[in-house]
Amino acid sequence: MFWTYIIYSEKFDKYYIGYSIDIEGRMAAHNHPKNKGYTKKLQPWRLVYSKSFENKHEAMKYEKYLKSLKSKIALIELINNDKL
């Protein structure tokens, strides 16, 4: 199973959208002190939404769709209304 997820950094009011086969492990990596990626400087992260898919292609396609949303407000509305 693959996951598309949205995490949120309350401290910096930023969202990050990604996909993974291991969502729990990925969250641990995003919040790990030795993380060297983009998400390190915006820690801590909180998972605000996730959706499962049967295959990697569908998860990546949905990730791309979410990233195409032009407005953070639109993303928040979708999360709150659970229409994702």
Sequence and secondary structure as in RCSB ss.txt:
>XXXX:A:sequence
MFWTYIIYSEKFDKYYIGYSIDIEGRMAAHNHPKNKGYTKKLQPWRLVYSKSFENKHEAMKYEKYLKSLKSKIAL
IELINNDKL
>XXXX:A:secstr
 EEEEEEEETTTTEEEEEEES HHHHHHHHH TT  SGGGGG   EEEEEEEESSHHHHHHHHHHHHH   HHHH
HHHHHHT  
